[in-house]
Amino acid sequence: MIGKEIIESEPISSAEVKEILEEFSQDNELNYEQNLTLNHLSRFKKYSAEDSKEIMEKLHETFPNLRTRVIVHIVDLVPKDLADLRLIFAKEPTQLDKEEMEQILEILEQYNIEE
């Protein structure tokens, strides 16, 4: 890592990470960490990369005060009920009321989860 500098940082969903690693592995051999990450991401049900992007866009439009990091957590963790969603917001400065959280769950239910 000597001599390398982070120029830009943007949170992305795990579905996007999986897609990037799969594309990279077609032409290159993955190192140990990349291989572990890809194996881990392949084990869990999640939204497709396209659905993840759509959900993130909808959540940004509906709740512009939410940070991108929180939206990525919502998409990655796929909360099933209000209790799961409240855990995501536990340490966040931005708090949503019950109706807004139900609206988030409704948005998530519109998309199918990949097996």
N, C-alpha and C positions, 0 to 999 in steps of 0.2 A: 504494500500500500504506500510505500515511500514514493513521493513524487506525484501521487494522484490527488486530485482535488475534486470535491463534489461541486459541480457547476449548477445543477438544478435537481430538485427533489420533488416528486409528486406521488402521493399515495395512489396505488392501483389495486384492484381487486385480485383475489387469489386466482380467479378464473383467467384473468389476463396474464398473470405470472405463469400459470400452467401453459397457456397457449404460447407464450414467448419461449419457454423452456422446450416445449415440444418442437417448435420450429427450429430452434437453435440446435437441438439434438439430431436433426435430420442431416445436417452438414458437418457437425462437430461432435466430438466426444465430450460428454458432461463430466465435470470434476465431481469429487465426492459430495460437496455441499449441494451442488446443483442437482445431483442424482437423488439425494435425500429429500430435497425440497419437492422435486417432481413426484417421487413416490408418496410423500405425505399428501400432496395436493390431489393425487389420484384416488386416495382412499375415501374421501368424504364427498357427500352429495352437495352440490352447489349449482348455482346458475351457470349457464353458458356465458362465454365472454361477451357475446352480443347482448344477451339479456341483462348481464351485469351493468354494461354501459347504459342501456336504456333505463334501468331502475335508478342508477345513479343520477342520470339526467332528470328523471321525473322527481326524484327527491330534492335535487338542487332547485328545480323550478318551484316545487310546492313549499319547500322550507329553505329559503335562501339564507337564513341565519345559521343553518347547520354547517359545521366545518366538514370539509371533504373527508378528513380522517374518520369522522363519526359515520358518515355515509358508507364508506368502505367497510367499516366494522359491521354495519347493519347488513350489507350485501354478503359479506363473508360468513357471518355467524348464523344467518338465516333464522332470526328469532320466530318462534311459533306462537307466542302469546305475550301479553303485556308484561308478565314477570321477567321473561327473557329480555325484552326490549328495555325495561327499566334498568337492568344490569349494565347495559351498554351506556346508558346515560348517567350512571351512578356518580362518576367523577367529572362530568361535563358541566361547564358553566352555563350552557344553554339547556334549559329544562323545558320539556313539552308537557302539555296537559294530556289527560286520558283520551280525549277526542282526537288529538293530533297523533298520538301513538297508535290509535286504532286505524287512523288513515294510513299510516306507514305500513301496518300489517295488511291492510287491504291492497295496497300497491304491490307488496311482495306476493300476495296470493294470486295475483293476475299472471304470474309467470311459473312455468314448470321447472322443477329441479331435475338436473341430470343425475342419473344413477352412476 
